[in-house]
Amino acid sequence: MNDINMTYEEALSHAPQEEPARQYFFIERCQDILENLKEVSGKEQLTFHIATFGCQMNSRDSEKLQGILEAIGFVEHDTEEADFVLYNTCTVRENANDRVYGRLGYLNSLKKKNPYMMIALCGCMMQEEEVVAKIKKSYRFVDIIFGTHNIFKLAELMYERLEEKKMVVDIWEGTDRIVEDLPTERKYSFKSGVNIMFGCNNFCSYCIVPYVRGRERSRSPKDILEEIKQLVNDGVVEIMLLGQNVNSYGKTLDTPVSFAELLTQIDQVEGLERIRFMTSHPKDLSDELIKAMKNSKKVCHHLHLPLQSGSSRILKVMNRKYTKEQYLELVEKIRTAIPDISLTTDIIVGFPGETEEDFNETLEVVRKVRFDSAFTFIYSKRTGTPAAKMEEQVSEEAIKNRFDRLLDEVKNISSEVCGREVHTVQKVLAEEVNDHEEGLLTGRLGNNTTVHFKGDSSLIGKIVDVYLDESRGFYYMGTLRP
């Protein structure tokens, strides 16, 4: 039977049951259809565009999705005027959903001009029932909808859409499956994210992530180490270990392995220069992990440690499972072990019931810790979370006033803290050509601070010595040392 004429039901009877062989089967089927579409449309190539919203885990997922699309035969296009457009969505804050809805109208106008165009939506936003219902009712021109648990199925879902000629919706409520070894196309040749776990068990009262990402499930250390070794062989010098809460890594494994033990094993991978990780939950950051960081030659001295609030009362309502005092004690312990550590954080302003006294406690913690930088957020009400039903919602006027005050405090402290390495020679990973000033490269220190310096593009991907001539608050101007 000709593959192009094989219905989806017929393909299912021929497809392997095990993964990832099943997806490679559908990649090949899609390749056949794509060649046929090129002939019918008169196009030399069919293009794709992925827009990624949200966190670094979404970015890593998008690299995997891009790898599948390129294996099928699509060519990347830098705008949404492509033949296949995929939005990898985020739903942590309500405005992220609004942005997607706003852009879908534009995609519809493009699709009317291009009869061969397909539109796909995936990611966290698609795990919300009301979102999928709204899209099915009001955005019927969307072709494929899938969630966070089955991104590996893109080729199969595409084949189903092309053969069945109707919208395909495939949302899983949860999974314990981890499917690897599918094509991946990295954004950078010299650095990469590596998923070590998926999901979250914390259920902070404001956060929708556990509901859309599912329960925690860890990858085996063997698979993680194998992936990292392959990346290093492919030229990667820096990796970012990714998980919703990396500090709780390993608890779901048949033979439990702590995150500190995993970090120690990764530290021994030859050729790897730098190790980063995020995100760390304060309640799970152990003495063992601090020791592993201190003893490592490769773990960057940068730790993202979300605070969320400096009020113990609010932290309890948030279900964060630590107090202000415990957070400050943890910071002191980390700084004692690693004096040059760079600490960054997340802070929410306007959580239900937050008083002026609560907010002042947050300011107090910011002044005591003196974070290198902080991501500050206005509380976003997410339907389905306990916080959405809480009374005592804070007024917009009070939230704006507090947000501006917090931002000023964070900026002032950061501009002072971030200049501590000035007039020293530091290791910098050259990452890209500076797009504001000709002849400059942009790179990062181990503590994640940006450095601009004169250099040739041949240095990109290499770790070089740079003298930090001047601190400009949030970045350095430096001079390359031979």
Secondary structure, DSSP 8 states (H G I E B T S, - for coil): --GGG--HHHHHHHS-SSTTHHHHHHHHHHHHHHHHHHHHHT-S--EEEEEE-SSHHHHHHHHHHHHHHHHHT-EE-SSS-SSEEEEEE--SSHHHHHHHHHHHHHHHHHHHH-TT-EEEEEEGGGG-HHHHHHHHHH-TT--EEE-SS-GGGHHHHHHHHHHH-S-EEE--S--------S----S-SSEEEEE-EE------TT--HHHHH-S-EE--HHHHHHHHHHHHHTT--EEEEE-TTGGGTTTTSSS---HHHHHHHHTT-TT--EEEEE---GGG--HHHHHHHHH-SSB-SEEE---B-S-HHHHHHTT----HHHHHHHHHHHHHH-TT-EEEEEEEE--TT--HHHHHHHHHHHHHH--SEEEEEE----TTSGGGG-S----HHHHHHHHHHHHHHHHHHHHHHTTTTTTSEEEEEEEEE-SSSTTEEEEE-TT--EEEEE--GGGTT-EEEEEEEEE-SSEEEEEE--
